[in-house]
Amino acid sequence: MPLTRRDSLLAGFGAVLLPALPAHAAAPFRGGQVAGWYRFRLGAFECTVVSDGAITLAPPHPTFGGGVATEAEVTAALRRAFLPEDRLPTAINCLVVNTGSQVILLDAGVGAQPVFGPGTGRLVDSLIAAGIQPGEVDLVAFTHAHPDHAWGIADAAGNSVFPNARYAMSSTDFDTWTNEAMLAQPEPIRSFVQGTRAVLLPRRDRFAMLAVNAEVAPGIRAVPTPGHTPGHIAFHLESEGQRLLVLGDIANHHVLALSRPDWPFGFDSDAAQAVATRRRTLDMAATDRVQVLGYHFPWPGLGHVEKVGQGFGFVPTPWQWG
C-alpha cells in the first residue's frame, strides 16, 4: 500500500524525535498534593475556600439510604455519576470571609486529631499558602460541633490554633455536644463528645451563642437548619446584592444527598428533620438561584443547585482565574 503524505510526515517527525529521547531509569512518583485554597469575590467580601483535606466514608450504603433505599439503588446512583461504588471520598471545604473589617473563618476542619484518617488536618497549611496567618482570624463560626467542623481550633497539644479569635456556635449544639450525659452514648458518639468537650469547654468564655437568625457579622447571618445536629446552622452571606449559602452538613454528598434528598444520612441526629431541612433548603437555593458552598462537595465546593425530577443536581461554579 503506498504511503500517503500524512504517513511520510509522521514517519519523518518520528525519525527526528526518536534519537533525541535519552534512556532513563524509572521515574519516581512524587505523591502528595498542594495545599488547597481558592479565592473569589462576593460583592465587597473577599472569600477564600481553604481545604482541611478529605474524608472517605465507606460503605456508601447504609451510610446513605439506610432503611429506605437498597444497596443496589445507592450503587446505581454512584455508577450513573461515574463515582466509586465502594466508597465516598468527600472534601473538607472551610471558608474564610474577609469583610474588610474582620477575617471570619466558617468551620475549622478536623485539625491535628487523625480521627478520620491521614487525609485531614491541612487547614493551617492551606491558610498560610493563601497568605492568611492563623493569628489574623478574628472569629471562627461553626455550622455545628461535629469533629470535622470544630476540632481544628486546637492543635495536638490542645493549644489554640487561632490565638486572637473569638468563636460563635448555636447554643443548642454547644450544649448538646459538651453535655457530660452524652458520654454514656455508644461509640463512635462517645469519642466524638469526649473530643469535642476537650476542644470547646476550655474556650467557653470566648464563645458567643448564636440566636435564631442572628447576624454573625454585617452581611453574614446564621440560618437555623436542624436535623444533622439539633442546633445545626447554615450561613447566609450577602454583599452588594451577591449571595452565598454555606450549607455545612445539610447535604453531605453532591450526588446522593441532592438527587435523593429523602435518603437519610447515617450521621444525622434526627433523620426525618434532616430530610425536611435538606429538601426545604435545596428548593430555596434552586428557586432563588443562590450560589452554595458544600462543605463536603468536590473541591472547592462552590456551585448552584438545580431541580432535577423529584430531586436536585449540583452545577459547579466555573473556576475564576482573576
Backbone hydrogen bonds, N-H to C=O, Kabsch-Sander energy under -0.5 kcal/mol:
donor,donor_aa,acceptor,acceptor_aa,energy
8,S,4,T,-2.2
9,L,5,R,-2.2
10,L,6,R,-2.5
11,A,7,D,-2.6
12,G,8,S,-2.5
13,F,9,L,-2.5
14,G,10,L,-2.4
15,A,11,A,-2.2
16,V,12,G,-1.7
17,L,13,F,-2.0
18,L,14,G,-3.0
20,A,17,L,-1.5
21,L,18,L,-1.7
37,W,35,A,-0.5
38,Y,49,V,-2.2
40,F,47,C,-2.8
42,L,45,F,-2.4
45,F,42,L,-2.4
46,E,98,N,-2.3
47,C,40,F,-2.9
47,C,45,F,-0.6
48,T,96,V,-2.6
49,V,38,Y,-3.1
50,V,94,C,-2.4
51,S,36,G,-2.2
52,D,92,I,-2.1
54,A,119,G,-1.7
55,I,90,T,-3.1
57,L,55,I,-0.6
57,L,88,L,-2.3
63,T,59,P,-0.8
64,F,60,P,-2.9
65,G,264,P,-2.6
66,G,62,P,-1.0
68,V,65,G,-2.2
69,A,65,G,-3.1
74,V,70,T,-1.9
75,T,71,E,-2.7
76,A,72,A,-2.3
77,A,73,E,-1.9
78,L,74,V,-1.9
79,R,75,T,-2.6
80,R,76,A,-2.4
81,A,77,A,-1.0
82,F,79,R,-1.8
83,L,78,L,-2.5
88,L,57,L,-2.9
90,T,55,I,-3.4
91,A,296,H,-0.7
92,I,53,G,-1.7
93,N,295,Y,-2.4
94,C,50,V,-2.4
94,C,92,I,-0.8
95,L,106,L,-1.5
96,V,48,T,-2.9
97,V,95,L,-0.5
97,V,104,I,-3.3
98,N,46,E,-3.0
98,N,96,V,-0.5
99,T,97,V,-0.8
99,T,102,Q,-2.3
100,G,102,Q,-0.5
104,I,97,V,-2.7
104,I,102,Q,-0.6
105,L,139,L,-2.9
106,L,95,L,-3.4
106,L,104,I,-0.5
107,D,105,L,-0.8
107,D,141,A,-2.4
108,A,149,H,-3.2
112,A,154,A,-0.8
113,Q,110,V,-0.6
115,V,113,Q,-0.9
117,G,114,P,-1.6
120,T,117,G,-0.9
121,G,52,D,-0.6
122,R,52,D,-1.2
126,S,122,R,-2.3
127,L,123,L,-2.8
128,I,124,V,-2.6
129,A,125,D,-2.3
130,A,126,S,-1.6
131,G,128,I,-1.7
132,I,127,L,-2.8
133,Q,131,G,-0.6
136,E,133,Q,-2.4
137,V,134,P,-1.3
138,D,103,V,-2.4
139,L,103,V,-1.6
140,V,166,R,-2.5
141,A,105,L,-2.6
141,A,139,L,-0.5
142,F,168,A,-2.4
149,H,146,H,-2.0
150,A,146,H,-2.0
151,W,147,P,-1.6
152,G,109,G,-2.0
153,I,150,A,-1.4
154,A,151,W,-1.6
155,D,159,N,-2.5
158,G,155,D,-2.0
161,V,153,I,-2.4
162,F,153,I,-0.6
165,A,162,F,-1.7
166,R,138,D,-2.1
167,Y,206,R,-2.6
168,A,140,V,-2.0
169,M,208,A,-1.8
171,S,210,L,-0.8
174,F,170,S,-2.4
175,D,171,S,-2.7
176,T,172,T,-2.2
177,W,173,D,-2.5
178,T,174,F,-0.8
179,N,176,T,-0.7
182,M,179,N,-1.7
183,L,180,E,-1.8
184,A,181,A,-1.6
185,Q,182,M,-1.8
189,I,186,P,-0.8
190,R,186,P,-1.4
192,F,188,P,-2.2
193,V,189,I,-2.8
194,Q,190,R,-2.5
195,G,191,S,-2.5
196,T,192,F,-2.5
197,R,193,V,-2.7
198,A,194,Q,-1.7
199,V,195,G,-1.3
200,L,196,T,-3.1
201,L,197,R,-1.6
203,R,200,L,-1.6
204,R,201,L,-1.6
206,R,203,R,-2.2
207,F,204,R,-1.6
208,A,167,Y,-2.6
210,L,169,M,-2.6
210,L,208,A,-0.6
213,N,222,A,-0.7
214,A,211,A,-2.0
216,V,214,A,-0.7
216,V,220,I,-2.0
217,A,220,I,-1.4
220,I,217,A,-2.9
221,R,236,H,-2.5
222,A,214,A,-3.1
223,V,221,R,-0.6
223,V,234,A,-3.3
225,T,232,H,-2.7
227,G,229,T,-2.0
228,H,225,T,-0.5
232,H,229,T,-1.3
233,I,143,T,-2.2
234,A,223,V,-2.7
235,F,246,V,-1.7
236,H,221,R,-2.8
236,H,234,A,-0.5
237,L,235,F,-0.6
237,L,244,L,-3.3
238,E,219,G,-2.2
239,S,242,Q,-2.3
242,Q,239,S,-2.2
244,L,237,L,-2.1
245,L,291,Q,-2.5
246,V,235,F,-3.2
246,V,244,L,-0.6
247,L,245,L,-0.8
247,L,293,L,-2.3
248,G,293,L,-0.5
250,I,247,L,-1.4
257,A,253,H,-0.9
258,L,253,H,-0.6
259,S,255,V,-3.0
260,R,256,L,-1.5
263,W,260,R,-2.2
266,G,63,T,-3.0
268,D,265,F,-2.2
269,S,227,G,-0.7
269,S,228,H,-1.8
270,D,227,G,-2.5
274,A,270,D,-2.7
275,V,271,A,-2.3
276,A,272,A,-2.1
277,T,273,Q,-2.6
278,R,274,A,-2.7
279,R,275,V,-2.6
280,R,276,A,-2.3
281,T,277,T,-2.7
282,L,278,R,-2.7
283,D,279,R,-2.2
284,M,280,R,-1.9
285,A,281,T,-2.5
286,A,282,L,-2.4
287,T,283,D,-2.8
288,D,284,M,-2.9
289,R,285,A,-0.6
290,V,285,A,-1.6
291,Q,243,R,-0.7
292,V,303,G,-3.2
293,L,245,L,-2.3
294,G,301,G,-2.7
295,Y,248,G,-0.8
295,Y,293,L,-0.6
297,F,294,G,-1.1
301,G,298,P,-2.2
303,G,292,V,-1.9
304,H,315,V,-2.5
306,E,313,G,-2.4
308,V,311,G,-1.9
311,G,308,V,-2.4
312,F,258,L,-2.0
313,G,306,E,-2.6
315,V,304,H,-3.0
317,T,302,L,-2.1
321,W,319,W,-0.6
